[in-house]
Amino acid sequence: MNIRLATDDEIAKWNDYIIANPDNGNVFQGAEFAKQKEQGGWLTVHLFADDVAVTVLQKLVFGLGRFWYIPKGPGIINTESLAQFTAAMQTFAKKHGAFVVKIEPELLKTPSVVAALPQLGLIPTTPIQPNFSTVTVDISGDLSTVLADLNQKGRHAIRRAERDGVVVQRVDATDENCEAFYSLLAETAAGSFTIRSYDYYRTFWQQYQSAGLGQLFFAHVDGVIVAAAFALILGTKSTYKDGASVRERSVYGASHLLQWHVIQWAKENGSVIHDLCGAPPSDQITNQQHPHYGIGRFKTSFNKQVTDYVGAYDIPVKPLAYTIWRKVGERIVMKLHRQMHHESWY
């Protein structure tokens, strides 16, 4: 496999190349996501591995070299291609000063795949993107078919919310609406998961909506916002990126009806597969002690099946630097960055 830098003309049409990948593209490999991450100090490196477009995010780690991260990529679909990619990337990355390449390929987590990856020299590590286990919904059929195929619990919740007067609207990502969404997101996250700064989300939401690749939704009850969501699309795949709801729910099913409107928007924009973007692993989905049990229960009301991917792996490039990074470097860098910037290094 040959790896090379993309040309300026190719970069100008980057999303088209990402969508043409064997995995049909991924929003986290798209141009807009890379632009967003650049605001946090990342540099984007656009590569081709043969015909596969690869978005690499780069940061310089003092004393070690360049850290390369391929969010939800590379966009390949089997271990044979990954073996070729890994071997070629070790040589290419070393030439360009990287000491490690962190990858998150969407390969299904089967026993044979999991057994094969260490033989390629890959080392398991912590995923950054949340959907290494997730729930997806097939929305390739007409809306009546999609609704009929949902889990019975999800259909019931949608219809009940409609009867009880929940109103869902598509709204612009204005500063005012972003502030309202972020306030709800912070309420939802309290004690459950961490979120980034308001400015990060505002620029993210506004950038994607301006590009025609994102949409903000509000669900109202008697004029009061009770749930909100932001969805992304790239090619034929959509993603439920961010969601929030009030803790004290006066009407059952508001978030379900909200998601149903997200699905309708996604279909209108060409999606055939909708990713609810993160759930407990399939072997933990019924574990009530899992910190994301409630999230999983909501998402499996649309589809009972959880899809598990292999997660994240490191391609070590410079053994000594990588060993330092893995043992102490990453922990120190992340701690110092959070103390200085109050944000995740990633």
PESUL-V147931 format. One line per field, one symbol per residue. psi: psi as a letter, one per 30 degrees, with the letter a starting at -180 (. if undefined). burial: I if it has 16 or more other ideal C-beta (glycine too) atoms within 10 Angstrom, else O. A space follows every 50 residues. Layout:
psi: ???
burial: ???
//
This chain:
psi: kkklklleeeefheeeeefflfgglkfffleeeeeefffgglkkjklkjc gkkkjkkkkkjkfeakkkkjkhllhlglfeeeeeeeeeeeeeeefggkfl jklhkikkileeeeeeeffggkkkaklekfhfklklkjgfaleeeeeffl keeeeeeeeeeeeggkkkkkllhleeeeeeeeeeeeeefjfelllaleee eeeeeeeeeefgglkkkkkkjhfkkflllkllkjbgklkjekllllejkf kkgeeeeeeeeeeeeeefggkfkkkgikllleggfgjffkfgeeeeeeef fekfkkkklfbklkjkejeeeeeeeeefeeeeeeeeeeeefhlke.
burial: OOIOOIOOOOOOOIIOIIIOIOIIIIIIIIIIIIIIIOOIOIOIIIIIIO OIIIIIIIIOIOOIIIIIIIIIIIIIIOIOIIIIIIOOIIOIIOOIOIII IIIIIIIOOOOOIIOIIOOOOIOOIOIIIOIIIIIIIOIOOOOOOIIOOI IOIIIOIIOIIOOOOIOIOOIOIOOOIIOIIIOIIOOIOOOOOOIOOIOI IIIIIIIIIOOOIIIIIIIOIOOOIIIIIIIIIIIIIIIIIIIIIIOOOO IOIIIIIIIIIIIIIIIOIOIOIIIIIIIIIIOIIOOOOOOIIOIIOIII IIIOOIIIIIIIIIIIIIOOIIOIIOOOIIOOIOOOIOOOOOOOII
//
